[in-house]
């Protein structure tokens, strides 16, 4: 995208931290890791459930 002079923010998803690091190094602005994010949310809900 950058090669085509795109100047906006680039957001992508990744399946893990290793790929996320590579993507960030290549210039991606934001890398979402859905399974990790979902797991953290699940733990929060379990820990703080009333």
N, C-alpha and C positions, 0 to 999 in steps of 0.2 A: 504494500500500500504506500509506504513511504517513497518507493522508487517511482511511483506515479504521482508524486507531489501531493499526496493526501496529507493534510495538516491537522486533521482532527484527532481526537483521542482514540486509541485502539484498545478495545477490551475483548478478551478471549476467555475461553474456559479450558481447564486442564484437568487431567485425571490424577495428577499427583504433584508433589513439591519439586521433584527433579525436573520435570518438563516446565513447570512454572518458572524455575530459576533460569532455564535456557531462554524462555520466551521474554522474560524481563531483560535479560542481557541483549536480546535482539531488538529491544526498543518498544516492546508492548507496554502500554501505560498501566493497565490493570489486568491481572490474571485472577479469575475466579476459580476456586476448586470446590465444585458443588458437593461432592461426597464428604469432604473434610468439613466444610461449612455446616452441612446437615448433621453430621455427627456431633459437632460442638453444640449445636442448637438442641439436639436430643439430650445430651448430657446435662445441659443447663435446665431443661424442662424436668428431667428426672430428679436432679439435685434440689430444685427449688419448688417442686410440686407440693401442694398443700393437701 
